[in-house]
């Protein structure tokens, strides 16, 4: 039998040998997940023998992580804007970069009330869930073309949120609908670049949620053209973008007649969100 300390050391060594850069963090997260202990409680029991069943699960999870499976798919959850989001292979893993979109919208909309939100390409539903919990939204609609993603979003969104299967605005249920805010984290990686992504992304996360066609801008062209028909006067849009897409997407919004168009950077200083207002 192994102690908790020995288990953690073994797991860290296996992950480091597999080339995982965050081997220590991942091993710790998986041990806490297996045991249900907090880090402080684990430290108090550091030299105690671990339960055999817990140790078996830990070794199994370490092997999965060493093979490339993302940590969040193993543990089944990810923190996003302080909200626990259920995660599995039905949708992309929520990322810290996407929190910039939520934070930007919340700042812009401070003081407003009873707004309606449409979150396109909703995936896990993390954006819609966070904005509903933290923002001034009384009505939330989340749409995605993937039925699997919608089923996961339904597990993450609060009761009352509307779920629609749609290729952007094409669902009949959206005909004639108007919203105060439209958000979208669309597929934006150029098709030819996907093969260069890390195995954790290209081999596990849905390609449908990654592939933005030849130049990565396909969905932004469609969004810029179609969003005005679904926005109330004064409505706003917030799109996540790739780090090199700021000028191009900002140009698409400006060309479509949006005002107050700006590019917002993430914590690393990279372009991450493009937003604008529809005032016509």
C-alpha positions in Angstrom: 0.0 0.0 0.0 1.1 3.5 -0.7 0.8 6.6 1.4 -0.8 9.8 0.0 2.7 11.3 -0.3 3.9 8.3 -2.3 0.9 8.3 -4.5 1.4 11.9 -5.4 5.0 11.4 -6.1 4.3 8.4 -8.3 1.7 10.3 -10.3 3.9 13.3 -10.7 6.7 11.2 -12.0 4.5 9.4 -14.5 3.1 12.6 -15.9 6.5 14.3 -16.0 7.9 11.3 -18.0 5.0 11.7 -20.4 6.0 15.3 -21.0 3.1 17.0 -19.1 4.3 20.5 -18.2 1.9 20.8 -15.2 2.7 17.3 -13.9 2.6 18.5 -10.2 -0.6 20.4 -10.5 -2.4 17.6 -12.5 -1.3 14.8 -10.1 -2.5 16.9 -7.1 -5.8 17.7 -8.8 -6.4 14.0 -9.6 -5.5 12.8 -6.1 -7.9 15.3 -4.6 -10.6 14.3 -7.1 -10.1 10.6 -6.2 -10.1 11.0 -2.5 -12.7 13.9 -2.2 -10.3 15.6 0.2 -9.3 19.2 0.3 -5.6 20.0 0.0 -5.3 21.0 3.7 -7.0 17.7 4.8 -4.7 15.7 2.5 -1.6 17.3 4.0 -2.8 16.3 7.5 -3.0 12.7 6.3 0.1 12.9 4.0 1.9 9.8 5.5 -1.2 7.7 6.0 -2.0 4.8 3.7 -4.5 5.6 1.0 -7.6 3.5 0.5 -6.9 0.8 -2.1 -9.9 1.8 -4.2 -8.8 5.4 -4.2 -5.3 4.4 -5.2 -6.6 2.3 -8.0 -8.7 5.1 -9.4 -5.8 7.5 -9.1 -3.5 5.3 -11.1 -6.2 4.8 -13.7 -6.7 8.6 -14.0 -2.9 9.2 -14.2 -2.6 6.8 -17.1 -5.4 8.6 -18.9 -3.8 12.0 -18.3 -0.4 10.7 -19.4 -2.0 9.4 -22.6 -3.2 13.0 -23.3 -6.8 13.1 -22.1 -7.5 16.6 -20.7 -7.7 16.9 -17.0 -11.1 18.5 -17.2 -12.5 15.6 -19.1 -11.2 13.2 -16.4 -12.6 15.2 -13.5 -15.7 16.2 -15.3 -15.7 19.9 -14.4 -14.0 23.2 -14.8 -14.3 26.5 -12.9 -15.4 29.4 -15.1 -16.0 32.8 -13.7 -16.5 31.3 -10.3 -19.1 28.8 -11.6 -18.6 25.1 -11.8 -19.2 23.9 -15.3 -19.7 20.2 -16.2 -17.2 19.1 -18.9 -16.9 16.1 -21.2 -16.1 15.4 -24.8 -19.5 16.7 -26.0 -18.1 20.3 -26.0 -14.9 22.4 -25.7 -13.4 22.8 -22.2 -14.2 26.3 -20.9 -11.0 28.4 -20.9 -9.8 31.3 -18.8 -9.4 33.4 -22.0 -13.1 33.2 -22.5 -13.7 34.8 -19.2 -12.5 38.0 -20.8 -15.7 38.0 -22.9 -17.9 37.7 -19.9 -16.0 40.3 -17.9 -16.1 42.8 -20.8 -19.9 42.3 -21.2 -20.5 42.7 -17.5 -18.6 46.0 -17.4 -20.4 47.4 -20.4 -23.8 46.4 -19.2 -23.5 47.6 -15.6 -26.6 49.3 -14.4 -28.9 47.8 -17.0 -31.7 45.4 -16.2 -33.9 42.7 -17.7 -31.9 42.2 -20.8 -32.2 39.3 -23.3 -29.2 37.2 -24.3 -28.5 35.0 -27.3 -25.4 32.9 -26.9 -24.5 31.3 -30.3 -22.1 28.3 -30.6 -22.8 27.8 -26.9 -20.9 24.6 -26.4 -20.9 23.7 -22.7 -23.1 26.8 -22.1 -20.4 28.4 -20.0 -20.8 31.9 -21.4 -24.6 31.9 -21.1 -24.4 30.3 -17.6 -22.0 32.9 -16.3 -23.8 35.9 -17.8 -27.1 34.7 -16.4 -25.6 34.2 -12.9 -23.6 37.4 -12.8 -25.3 39.8 -15.3 -28.6 41.7 -15.8 -30.2 39.0 -17.9 -33.8 37.9 -17.4 -34.0 35.9 -20.6 -31.3 33.6 -21.9 -31.3 31.6 -25.2 -28.4 29.3 -26.0 -27.9 27.8 -29.5 -25.6 25.3 -31.1 -25.6 23.1 -34.1 -24.3 20.1 -32.1 -27.0 18.1 -30.4 -24.4 16.7 -28.0 -23.2 20.2 -27.0 -26.7 21.3 -26.4 -27.3 18.3 -24.1 -24.3 19.3 -22.1 -25.3 23.0 -22.1 -28.7 21.9 -20.7 -26.9 20.4 -17.7 -25.0 23.6 -17.1 -27.7 26.3 -17.7 -30.3 27.2 -15.1 -34.0 26.3 -15.4 -35.8 28.7 -17.7 -32.9 29.0 -20.2 -34.0 28.3 -23.8 -32.0 25.8 -25.8 -32.2 25.8 -29.6 -30.4 23.6 -32.2 -29.3 26.1 -34.8 -26.5 26.8 -37.3 -26.1 30.4 -36.0 -29.4 32.1 -36.8 -30.9 29.5 -39.2 -33.3 27.8 -36.8 -37.0 28.7 -37.4 -37.4 29.4 -33.7 -35.2 32.5 -34.1 -37.1 34.0 -36.9 -38.2 37.5 -35.9 -36.5 37.3 -32.5 -34.7 40.4 -31.1 -32.1 40.4 -28.4 -30.2 43.0 -26.4 -26.9 41.1 -26.4 -25.5 38.4 -28.7 -22.4 36.5 -27.6 -20.4 33.9 -29.6 -17.2 31.9 -29.2 -17.3 30.4 -32.7 -14.9 27.9 -34.3 -12.0 30.2 -35.3 -9.0 28.0 -35.9 -8.0 27.8 -39.6 -8.5 24.2 -40.9 -4.9 23.7 -41.8 -3.7 24.7 -38.3 -5.7 22.2 -36.4 -3.2 19.4 -37.1 -0.5 21.4 -35.3 -2.5 21.8 -32.1 -1.6 19.8 -29.0 -2.9 16.2 -28.7 -5.1 17.3 -25.8 -7.0 19.6 -28.1 -6.9 17.9 -31.6 -7.4 14.4 -30.4 -10.1 14.9 -27.7 -12.0 18.2 -28.2 -14.7 18.3 -30.9 -13.3 19.4 -34.3 -16.6 20.9 -35.1 -16.1 23.4 -32.4 -12.5 24.3 -33.6 -12.6 24.5 -37.4 -13.2 28.0 -38.6 -12.6 27.1 -42.3 -9.7 28.1 -44.5 -8.8 31.4 -42.8 -10.7 31.0 -39.5 -13.0 33.9 -40.3 -16.0 32.1 -41.8 -18.2 32.5 -38.7 -17.3 36.1 -38.1 -18.4 37.0 -41.7 -21.7 35.4 -41.1 -22.2 36.9 -37.7 -21.3 40.5 -38.9 -23.8 40.2 -41.7 -26.7 38.6 -39.7 -26.5 40.0 -36.2 -28.1 43.3 -37.0 -31.4 41.6 -37.9 -31.5 40.1 -34.4 -30.5 43.1 -32.3 -32.7 45.7 -30.7 -31.5 49.3 -31.1 -28.5 49.8 -28.8 -27.9 46.1 -28.8 -24.4 44.8 -28.4 -22.3 41.9 -29.6 -19.3 40.1 -28.0 -17.2 37.6 -30.0 -14.1 35.7 -28.8 -11.4 35.7 -31.4 -8.0 34.2 -32.1 -5.0 36.3 -31.0 -4.2 37.4 -34.6 -7.8 38.1 -35.7 -8.6 41.4 -34.0 -8.1 43.8 -36.9 -10.0 41.5 -39.3 -13.0 40.9 -37.1 -13.2 44.5 -36.0 -13.1 45.5 -39.7 -16.0 43.1 -40.4 -18.1 44.7 -37.6 -17.3 48.2 -38.7 -18.1 47.4 -42.3 -21.5 46.0 -41.3 -22.4 49.3 -39.6 -21.6 48.6 -35.9 -20.3 51.4 -33.8 -18.1 51.5 -30.7 -16.1 48.6 -32.2 -13.1 47.7 -30.0 -10.7 44.9 -29.4 -10.1 43.7 -25.8 -6.9 41.9 -24.8 -6.6 39.0 -22.4 -4.3 38.8 -19.4 -1.4 37.9 -21.6 -1.8 41.0 -23.6 -3.2 39.2 -26.7 -6.3 40.2 -28.6 -9.2 38.0 -27.3 -12.6 39.7 -27.8 -14.1 42.0 -30.4 -17.3 43.9 -29.4 -19.5 46.5 -30.9 -22.9 48.3 -30.6 -25.8 48.3 -33.1 -27.3 51.8 -33.0 -29.1 52.0 -36.3 
